[in-house]
């Protein structure tokens, strides 16, 4: 099979198109979050700390004082722009929380949160569809025959979890 034909089949599967759309939407979402953090969220936080521009917080490594980060960079001074780092960190946390919320909602709507039951023998959570524990092989539902059972093994009293 030629490389061109193999690549064409790979692209035709649809996964590549879905991924490309997700990347484009993700880039647009990133720009929205960047604008939200830089233009809406950080100015009030900067005012609370007595600074007007949070992204202009920096420390020069050569000990020289500069009026702004742009002036320090224009002079070629080595500078740690910790304000810009804080902005980026807040952007990341907002994106991570947004993605978590979307995935959590999707899993709830798709029914991915499978119901579980507690195995009284080995103290693990397993699917409610299981008739036998996959960890300790104990029978969980009445009427299930067991092929192996330890001598007089009884389920321990349920202790409060937590």
Contact map, one row per residue, 1 for C-alpha under 8 A:
111011000000000000000000000000000000000000000000000000000000000000000000000000000000000000000000000000000000000000000000000000000000000000000000000000000000000000
111111000000000000000000000000000000000000000000000000000000000000000000000000000000000000000000000000000000000000000000000000000000000000000000000000000000000000
111111100000000000000000000000000000000000000000000000000000000000000000000000000000000000000000000000000000000000000000000000000000000000000000000000000000000000
011111110000000000000000000000000000000000000000000000000000000000000000000000000000000000000000000000000000000000000000000000000000000000000000000000000000000000
111111111000000000000000000000000000000000000000000000000000000000000000000000000000000000000000000000000000000000000000000000000000000000000000000000000000000000
111111111100000000000000000000000000000000000000000000000000000000000000000000000000000000000000000000000000000000000000000000000000000000000000000000000000000000
001111111110000000000000000000000000000000000000000000000000000000000000000000000000000000000000000000000000000000000000000000000000000000000000000000000000000000
000111111111000000000000000000000000000000000000000000000000000000000000000000000000000000000000000000000000000000000000000000000000000000000000000000000000000000
000011111111100000000000000000000000000000000000000000000000000000000000000000000000000000000000000000000000000000000000000000000000000000000000000000000000000000
000001111111100100000000000000000000000000000000000000000000000000000000000000000000000000000000000000000000000000000000000000000000000000000000000000000000000000
000000111111111110000000000000000000000000000000000000000000000000000000000000000000000000000000000000000000000000000000000000000000000000000000000000000000000000
000000011111110100000000000000000000000000000000000000000000000000000000000000000000000000000000000000000000000000000000000000000000000000000000000000000000000000
000000001111111100000000000000000000000000000000000000000000000000000000000000000000000000000000000000000000000000000000000000000000000000000000000000000000000000
000000000011111111000000000000000000000000000000000000000000000000000000000000000000000000000000000000000000000000000000000000000000000000000000000000000000000000
000000000010111111100000000000000000000000000000000000000000000000000000000000000000000000000000000000000000000000000000000000000000000000000000000000000000000000
000000000111111111110000000000000000000000000000000000000000000000000000000000000000000000000000000000000000000000000000000000000000000000000000000000000000000000
000000000010011111111000000000000000000000000000000000000000000000000000000000000000000000000000000000000000000000000000000000000000000000000000000000000000000000
000000000000011111111100000000000000000000000000000000000000000000000000000000000000000000000000000000000000000000000000000000000000000000000000000000000000000000
000000000000001111111110000000000000000000000000000000000000000000000000000000000000000000000000000000000000000000000000000000000000000000000000000000000000000000
000000000000000111111111000000000000000000000000000000000000000000000000000000000000000000000000000000000000000000000000000000000000000000000000000000000000000000
000000000000000011111111100000000000000000000000000000000000000000000000000000000000000000000000000000000000000000000000000000000000000000000000000000000000000000
000000000000000001111111110000000000000000000000000000000000000000000000000000000000000000000000000000000000000000000000000000000000000000000000000000000000000000
000000000000000000111111111000000000000000000000000000000000000000000000000000000000000000000000000000000000000000000000000000000000000000000000000000000000000000
000000000000000000011111111100000000000000000000000000000000000000000000000000000000000000000000000000000000000000000000000000000000000000000000000000000000000000
000000000000000000001111111110000000000000000000000000000000000000000000000000000000000000000000000000000000000000000000000000000000000000000000000000000000000000
000000000000000000000111111111000000000000000000000000000000000000000000000000000000000000000000000000000000000000000000000000000000000000000000000000000000000000
000000000000000000000011111111100000000000000000000000000000000000000000000000000000000000000000000000000000000000000000000000000000000000000000000000000000000000
000000000000000000000001111111110000000000000000000000000000000000000000000000000000000000000000000000000000000000000000000000000000000000000000000000000000000000
000000000000000000000000111111111000000000000000000000000000000000000000000000000000000000000000000000000000000000000000000000000000000000000000000000000000000000
000000000000000000000000011111111100000000000000000000000000000000000000000000000000000000000010000000000000000000000000000000000000000000000000000000000000000000
000000000000000000000000001111111110000000000000000000000000000000000000000000000000000000000000000000000000000000000000000000000000000000000000000000000000000000
000000000000000000000000000111111111000000000000000000000000000000000000000000000000000000000000000000000000000000000000000000000000000000000000000000000000000000
000000000000000000000000000011111111100000000000000000000000000000000000000000000000000000100110000000000000000000000000000000000000000000000000000000000000000000
000000000000000000000000000001111111110000000000000000000000000000000000000000000000000000100000000000000000000000000000000000000000000000000000000000000000000000
000000000000000000000000000000111111111100000000000000000000000000000000000000000000000000000000000000000000000000000000000000000000000000000000000000000000000000
000000000000000000000000000000011111111110000000000000000000000000000000000000000000000000000000000000000000000000000000000000000000000000000000000000000000000000
000000000000000000000000000000001111111111000000000000000000000000000000000000000000001001100000000000000000000000000000000000000000000000000000000000000000000000
000000000000000000000000000000000111111111100000000000000000000000000000000000000000001000000000000000000000000000000000000000000000000000000000000000000000000000
000000000000000000000000000000000011111111100000000000000000000000000000000000000000000000000000000000000000000000000000000000000000000000000000000000000000000000
000000000000000000000000000000000011111111110000000000000000000000000000000000000000000000000000000000000000000000000000000000000000000000000000000000000000000000
000000000000000000000000000000000001111111111000000000000000000000000000000000000000000000000000000000000000000000000000000000000000000000000000000000000000000000
000000000000000000000000000000000000111111111100000011000000000000000000000000000000001000000000000000000000000000000000000000000000000000000000000000000000000000
000000000000000000000000000000000000011111111110000111000000000000000000000000000000000000000000000000000000000000000000000000000000000000000000000000000000000000
000000000000000000000000000000000000000111111111000000000000000000000000000000000000000000000000000000000000000000000000000000000000000000000000000000000000000000
000000000000000000000000000000000000000011111111100000000000000000000000000000000000000000000000000000000000000000000000000000000000000000000000000000000000000000
000000000000000000000000000000000000000001111111111111000000000000000000000000000000000000000000000000000000000000000000000000000000000000000000000000000000000000
000000000000000000000000000000000000000000111111111100000000000000000000000000000000000000000000000000000000000000000000000000000000000000000000000000000000000000
000000000000000000000000000000000000000000011111111000000000000000000000000000000000000000000000000000000000000000000000000000000000000000000000000000000000000000
000000000000000000000000000000000000000000001111111000000000000000000000000000000000000000000000000000000000000000000000000000000000000000000000000000000000000000
000000000000000000000000000000000000000000000111111100000000000000000000000000000000000000000000000000000000000000000000000000000000000000000000000000000000000000
000000000000000000000000000000000000000000000111111111000000000000000000000000000000000000000000000000000000000000000000000000000000000000000000000000000000000000
000000000000000000000000000000000000000000100110011111000000000000000000000000000000000000000000000000000000000000000000000000000000000000000000000000000000000000
000000000000000000000000000000000000000001100100001111111000000000000000000000000000000000000000000000000000000000000000000000000000000000000000000000000000000000
000000000000000000000000000000000000000001100100001111111000000000000000000000000011001000000000000000000000000000000000000000000000000000000000000000000000000000
000000000000000000000000000000000000000000000000000011111000000000000000000000001111011000000000000000000000000000000000000000000000000000000000000000000000000000
000000000000000000000000000000000000000000000000000011111100000000011000000000001011000000000000000000000000000000000000000000000000000000000000000000000000000000
000000000000000000000000000000000000000000000000000011111110000000001000000000001111000000000000000000000000000000000000000000000000000000000000000000000000000000
000000000000000000000000000000000000000000000000000000011111000000001000000000111110000000000000000000000000000000000000000000000000000000000000000000000000000000
000000000000000000000000000000000000000000000000000000001111100000000000000000111100000000000000000000000000000000000000000000000000000000000000000000000000000000
000000000000000000000000000000000000000000000000000000000111111110000001000011110000000000000000000000000000000000000000000000000000000000000000000000000000000000
000000000000000000000000000000000000000000000000000000000011111100000000000011110000000000000000000000000000000000000000000000000000000000000000000000000000000000
000000000000000000000000000000000000000000000000000000000001111100000000000011000000000000000000000000000000000000000000000000000000000000000000000000000000000000
000000000000000000000000000000000000000000000000000000000001111110000000000000000000000000000000000000000000000000000000000000000000000000000000000000000000000000
000000000000000000000000000000000000000000000000000000000001111111000000000000000000000000000000000000000000000000000000000000000000000000000000000000000000000000
000000000000000000000000000000000000000000000000000000000001001111100000000000000000000000000000000000000000000000000000000000000000000000000000000000000000000000
000000000000000000000000000000000000000000000000000000000000000111111011000000000000000000000000000000000000000000000000000000000000000000000000000000000000000000
000000000000000000000000000000000000000000000000000000000000000011111011000000000000000000000000000000000000000000000000000000000000000000000000000000000000000000
000000000000000000000000000000000000000000000000000000010000000001111111000000000000000000000000000000000000000000000000000000000000000000000000000000000000000000
000000000000000000000000000000000000000000000000000000011100000001111111100000101000000000000000000000000000000000000000000000000000000000000000000000000000000000
000000000000000000000000000000000000000000000000000000000000000000011111110000000000000000000000000000000000000000000000000000000000000000000000000000000000000000
000000000000000000000000000000000000000000000000000000000000000001111111111000000000000000000000000000000000000000000000000000000000000000000000000000000000000000
000000000000000000000000000000000000000000000000000000000001000001111111111111100000000000000000000000000000000000000000000000000000000000000000000000000000000000
000000000000000000000000000000000000000000000000000000000000000000001111111111100000000000000000000000000000000000000000000000000000000000000000000000000000000000
000000000000000000000000000000000000000000000000000000000000000000000111111110000000000000000000000000000000000000000000000000000000000000000000000000000000000000
000000000000000000000000000000000000000000000000000000000000000000000011111110000000000000000000000000000000000000000000000000000000000000000000000000000000000000
000000000000000000000000000000000000000000000000000000000000000000000001111111000000000000000000000000000000000000000000000000000000000000000000000000000000000000
000000000000000000000000000000000000000000000000000000000001110000000001111111100000000000000000000000000000000000000000000000000000000000000000000000000000000000
000000000000000000000000000000000000000000000000000000000001110000000001100111110000000000000000000000000000000000000000000000000000000000000000000000000000000000
000000000000000000000000000000000000000000000000000000000111100000001001100011111000000000000000000000000000000000000000000000000000000000000000000000000000000000
000000000000000000000000000000000000000000000000000000000111100000000000000001111100000000000000000000000000000000000000000000000000000000000000000000000000000000
000000000000000000000000000000000000000000000000000000111110000000001000000000111111100000000000000000000000000000000000000000000000000000000000000000000000000000
000000000000000000000000000000000000000000000000000000101110000000000000000000011111110000000000000000000000000000000000000000000000000000000000000000000000000000
000000000000000000000000000000000000000000000000000001111100000000000000000000001111111000000000000000000000000000000000000000000000000000000000000000000000000000
000000000000000000000000000000000000000000000000000001111000000000000000000000001111111100000000000000000000000000000000000000000000000000000000000000000000000000
000000000000000000000000000000000000000000000000000000000000000000000000000000001111111110000000000000000000000000000000000000000000000000000000000000000000000000
000000000000000000000000000000000000000000000000000000100000000000000000000000000111111111000000000000000000000000000000000000000000000000000000000000000000000000
000000000000000000000000000000000000110001000000000001100000000000000000000000000011111111100000000000000000000000000000000000000000000000000000000000000000000000
000000000000000000000000000000000000000000000000000000000000000000000000000000000001111111110000000000000000000000000000000000000000000000000000000000000000000000
000000000000000000000000000000000000000000000000000000000000000000000000000000000000111111111000000000000000000000000000000000000000000000000000000000000000000000
000000000000000000000000000000000000100000000000000000000000000000000000000000000000011111111100000000000000000000000000000000000000000000000000000000000000000000
000000000000000000000000000000001100100000000000000000000000000000000000000000000000001111111110000000000000000000000000000000000000000000000000000000000000000000
000000000000000000000000000000000000000000000000000000000000000000000000000000000000000111111111000000000000000000000000000000000000000000000000000000000000000000
000000000000000000000000000000000000000000000000000000000000000000000000000000000000000011111111100000000000000000000000000000000000000000000000000000000000000000
000000000000000000000000000000001000000000000000000000000000000000000000000000000000000001111111110000000000000000000000000000000000000000000000000000000000000000
000000000000000000000000000001001000000000000000000000000000000000000000000000000000000000111111111000000000000000000000000000000000000000000000000000000000000000
000000000000000000000000000000000000000000000000000000000000000000000000000000000000000000011111111100000000000000000000000000000000000000000000000000000000000000
000000000000000000000000000000000000000000000000000000000000000000000000000000000000000000001111111110000000000000000000000000000000000000000000000000000000000000
000000000000000000000000000000000000000000000000000000000000000000000000000000000000000000000111111111000000000000000000000000000000000000000000000000000000000000
000000000000000000000000000000000000000000000000000000000000000000000000000000000000000000000011111111100000000000000000000000000000000000000000000000000000000000
000000000000000000000000000000000000000000000000000000000000000000000000000000000000000000000001111111110000000000000000000000000000000000000000000000000000000000
000000000000000000000000000000000000000000000000000000000000000000000000000000000000000000000000111111111000000000000000000000000000000000000000000000000000000000
000000000000000000000000000000000000000000000000000000000000000000000000000000000000000000000000011111111100000000000000000000000000000000000000000000000000000000
000000000000000000000000000000000000000000000000000000000000000000000000000000000000000000000000001111111110000000000000000000000000000000000000000000000000000000
000000000000000000000000000000000000000000000000000000000000000000000000000000000000000000000000000111111111000000000000000000000000000000000000000000000000000000
000000000000000000000000000000000000000000000000000000000000000000000000000000000000000000000000000011111111100000000000000000000000000000000000000000000000000000
000000000000000000000000000000000000000000000000000000000000000000000000000000000000000000000000000001111111110000000000000000000000000000000000000000000000000000
000000000000000000000000000000000000000000000000000000000000000000000000000000000000000000000000000000111111111110000000000000000000000000000000000000000000000000
000000000000000000000000000000000000000000000000000000000000000000000000000000000000000000000000000000011111111110000000000000000000000000000000000000000000000000
000000000000000000000000000000000000000000000000000000000000000000000000000000000000000000000000000000001111111100000000000000000000000000000000000000000000000000
000000000000000000000000000000000000000000000000000000000000000000000000000000000000000000000000000000000111111100000000000000000000000000000000000000000000000000
000000000000000000000000000000000000000000000000000000000000000000000000000000000000000000000000000000000011111111000000000000000000000000000000000000000000000000
000000000000000000000000000000000000000000000000000000000000000000000000000000000000000000000000000000000011111111000000000000000000000000000000000000000000000000
000000000000000000000000000000000000000000000000000000000000000000000000000000000000000000000000000000000011001111100000000000000000000000000000000000000000000000
000000000000000000000000000000000000000000000000000000000000000000000000000000000000000000000000000000000000001111110000000000100000000000000000000000000000000000
000000000000000000000000000000000000000000000000000000000000000000000000000000000000000000000000000000000000000011111000000000110000000000000000000000000000000000
000000000000000000000000000000000000000000000000000000000000000000000000000000000000000000000000000000000000000001111100000011110000000000000000000000000000000000
000000000000000000000000000000000000000000000000000000000000000000000000000000000000000000000000000000000000000000111110000011110000000000000000000000000000000000
000000000000000000000000000000000000000000000000000000000000000000000000000000000000000000000000000000000000000000011111001111000000000000000000000000000000000000
000000000000000000000000000000000000000000000000000000000000000000000000000000000000000000000000000000000000000000001111111111000000100000010000000000000000000000
000000000000000000000000000000000000000000000000000000000000000000000000000000000000000000000000000000000000000000000111111100000000000000000000000000000011110000
000000000000000000000000000000000000000000000000000000000000000000000000000000000000000000000000000000000000000000000011111000000000000101000000000000000111000000
000000000000000000000000000000000000000000000000000000000000000000000000000000000000000000000000000000000000000000000011111100000000001100000000000000000000000000
000000000000000000000000000000000000000000000000000000000000000000000000000000000000000000000000000000000000000000000111111110000000000000000000000000000000000000
000000000000000000000000000000000000000000000000000000000000000000000000000000000000000000000000000000000000000000000111011111000000001000000000000000000000000000
000000000000000000000000000000000000000000000000000000000000000000000000000000000000000000000000000000000000000000011110001111100000000000000000000000000000000000
000000000000000000000000000000000000000000000000000000000000000000000000000000000000000000000000000000000000000000011110000111110100110000000000000000000000000000
000000000000000000000000000000000000000000000000000000000000000000000000000000000000000000000000000000000000000001111000000011111100000000000000000000000000000000
000000000000000000000000000000000000000000000000000000000000000000000000000000000000000000000000000000000000000000111000000001111110000000000000000000000000000000
000000000000000000000000000000000000000000000000000000000000000000000000000000000000000000000000000000000000000000000000000000111110000000000000000000000000000000
000000000000000000000000000000000000000000000000000000000000000000000000000000000000000000000000000000000000000000000000000001111111100000010000000000000000000000
000000000000000000000000000000000000000000000000000000000000000000000000000000000000000000000000000000000000000000000000000000011111100000111001000000000000000000
000000000000000000000000000000000000000000000000000000000000000000000000000000000000000000000000000000000000000000000000000000000111110011111000000000000000000000
000000000000000000000000000000000000000000000000000000000000000000000000000000000000000000000000000000000000000000000010000001000111111111110000000000000000000000
000000000000000000000000000000000000000000000000000000000000000000000000000000000000000000000000000000000000000000000000000001000001111110000000000000000000000000
000000000000000000000000000000000000000000000000000000000000000000000000000000000000000000000000000000000000000000000000010100000000111110000000000000000000000000
000000000000000000000000000000000000000000000000000000000000000000000000000000000000000000000000000000000000000000000000110000000000111111000000000000000000000000
000000000000000000000000000000000000000000000000000000000000000000000000000000000000000000000000000000000000000000000000000000000001111111100000000000000000000000
000000000000000000000000000000000000000000000000000000000000000000000000000000000000000000000000000000000000000000000000100000000001100111110000010010000000000000
000000000000000000000000000000000000000000000000000000000000000000000000000000000000000000000000000000000000000000000000000000000011100011111101110000000000000000
000000000000000000000000000000000000000000000000000000000000000000000000000000000000000000000000000000000000000000000010000000000111100001111101000000000000000000
000000000000000000000000000000000000000000000000000000000000000000000000000000000000000000000000000000000000000000000000000000000011000000111111000000000000000000
000000000000000000000000000000000000000000000000000000000000000000000000000000000000000000000000000000000000000000000000000000000000000000111111000000000000000000
000000000000000000000000000000000000000000000000000000000000000000000000000000000000000000000000000000000000000000000000000000000000000000001111100000000000000000
000000000000000000000000000000000000000000000000000000000000000000000000000000000000000000000000000000000000000000000000000000000010000000111111110000000000000000
000000000000000000000000000000000000000000000000000000000000000000000000000000000000000000000000000000000000000000000000000000000000000000100011111000000000000000
000000000000000000000000000000000000000000000000000000000000000000000000000000000000000000000000000000000000000000000000000000000000000001100001111110000000000000
000000000000000000000000000000000000000000000000000000000000000000000000000000000000000000000000000000000000000000000000000000000000000000000000111110000000000000
000000000000000000000000000000000000000000000000000000000000000000000000000000000000000000000000000000000000000000000000000000000000000000000000011111000000000000
000000000000000000000000000000000000000000000000000000000000000000000000000000000000000000000000000000000000000000000000000000000000000001000000011111111000000000
000000000000000000000000000000000000000000000000000000000000000000000000000000000000000000000000000000000000000000000000000000000000000000000000000111111000000000
000000000000000000000000000000000000000000000000000000000000000000000000000000000000000000000000000000000000000000000000000000000000000000000000000011111000000000
000000000000000000000000000000000000000000000000000000000000000000000000000000000000000000000000000000000000000000000000000000000000000000000000000011111100000000
000000000000000000000000000000000000000000000000000000000000000000000000000000000000000000000000000000000000000000000000000000000000000000000000000011111110000000
000000000000000000000000000000000000000000000000000000000000000000000000000000000000000000000000000000000000000000000000100000000000000000000000000000011111000000
000000000000000000000000000000000000000000000000000000000000000000000000000000000000000000000000000000000000000000000001100000000000000000000000000000001111100000
000000000000000000000000000000000000000000000000000000000000000000000000000000000000000000000000000000000000000000000001100000000000000000000000000000000111110000
000000000000000000000000000000000000000000000000000000000000000000000000000000000000000000000000000000000000000000000001000000000000000000000000000000000011111000
000000000000000000000000000000000000000000000000000000000000000000000000000000000000000000000000000000000000000000000001000000000000000000000000000000000001111100
000000000000000000000000000000000000000000000000000000000000000000000000000000000000000000000000000000000000000000000000000000000000000000000000000000000000111110
000000000000000000000000000000000000000000000000000000000000000000000000000000000000000000000000000000000000000000000000000000000000000000000000000000000000011111
000000000000000000000000000000000000000000000000000000000000000000000000000000000000000000000000000000000000000000000000000000000000000000000000000000000000001111
000000000000000000000000000000000000000000000000000000000000000000000000000000000000000000000000000000000000000000000000000000000000000000000000000000000000000111
